[in-house]
């Protein structure tokens, strides 16, 4: 599935859930080599959402390193 279609489907799901469980933002990242890259996002600006996170850096990168 290409990124545009994935992001459309992700946003469709989040829009259906946002009022039911009070979601304000969400992001899905994919492991690509030593980096986490954004596959889909909701409630973030484009620049925020597309930050590349290195494995082991910050909370998200550490969780990915530890597979948590």
Secondary structure, 3 states (H helix, E strand, C coil): CCHHHHHHHHHHHHHHHHHHHCCCCEEEEEEECCEEEEEEEECCCHHHHCCCEECCCHHHHHHHHHCC
